Amino acid sequence: MEIIRDLKDITQPFNRAVVTLGNFDGVHLGHREIFRAVVKKAKKISGTSIVCTFQPHPLKVLVPDQAPRLINTAQERERLIEASCVDVLIILPFTPALAALSPQQFVQDVLLDTIGLKHLIVGYDYAFGRGRSGDINFLRSQGAEHGFVVDVFGPVQKDGQVLSSTRVRQAVLSGRVDEAVSLLGRQFNLEGNVVHGDGRGHSLGFATANIETEKELLPPSGVYAAIVRHVEDAASTKQTGAEYHAVVNIGRKPTFGLSPLTIEAHLLDTDVDFYGKKLRIYFVQRLRDEQKFNNVDDLCAAIAADISAARTILNATQIIEFREYLNIDNNLG
């Protein structure tokens, strides 16, 4: 997949460009149905499949206090879109100047003159431009005027509910990480570098890897059963590195007095030192809330119970990843 981060890098319009526009935060199953349609249409007309998105999220520029906590980091979003088999990902820097463009200017200058749009596929609720005036009706009128086709993708539903980034956020923020799988088509995960902690876990007999992450959206404080992978190449869509069952604690260690929020993974059945390495945590199930215990013995007993519960859950769990759903000739699972 070719990634373009500046329109100036497009020296000539693409061949029969089939384009979708959006933020695509989470790259959930609904987004991937749209990508599937783009890829299929491009193959059918021997064209170029293109995803056009924005960085940063427009709300972070326009109304920062209303901007959502993003489900994906920029790198994760790129990796997930690449796995969707599109030819080109265009990441437009979202600036006040871009925001000031009228919908007509955006269509003419960006989509037609620069990208070479021939076929546009968008979600049913997509809108852009000042005051979101570039809605579906506007796009259809522009298509009729300038000779490009507009297909509107209806709401993608699962279990009678529309798939959306908002639903993913709600599931994660409430700790229902297991429910996020049916929305994302994969385990919710985060990755980060292993950094030094306070060493308390080791002194208790439960050594942990302390994860420092750029992820904005985190599950609430608590204890989770998870699978942890050593990521040798964070930009790759291919499986790399060894996997470990783990108990992950997100919280402020209230038993020892409140501290800054930490993410600590106790890897089961291994004593490998991952300091300075990158780990990816796949959340499987929430085990319990974070608690303040009366003493260290009670805390250690609770951790031992967490490990036992996690073993039972994880022994019956296999990581579900996006790549298992992305063969464009098959239906989504």
Secondary structure as UniProt FT lines:
FT   STRAND          2..4
FT   HELIX           7..9
FT   TURN            15..16
FT   STRAND          17..21
FT   TURN            25..26
FT   HELIX           29..44
FT   TURN            45..46
FT   STRAND          48..55
FT   HELIX           58..62
FT   HELIX           64..66
FT   HELIX           74..82
FT   TURN            83..85
FT   STRAND          88..93
FT   HELIX           96..100
FT   HELIX           103..105
FT   HELIX           106..115
FT   STRAND          117..123
FT   TURN            124..125
FT   HELIX           130..132
FT   HELIX           136..146
FT   STRAND          149..153
FT   STRAND          157..158
FT   TURN            159..160
FT   STRAND          161..162
FT   HELIX           165..173
FT   TURN            174..175
FT   TURN            177..179
FT   HELIX           180..184
FT   STRAND          189..195
FT   HELIX           200..204
FT   STRAND          209..213
FT   STRAND          222..230
FT   TURN            234..235
FT   STRAND          243..251
FT   HELIX           254..256
FT   STRAND          262..267
FT   TURN            268..269
FT   TURN            275..276
FT   STRAND          278..288
FT   HELIX           296..314
FT   TURN            315..316
FT   HELIX           322..325
FT   TURN            328..329
//
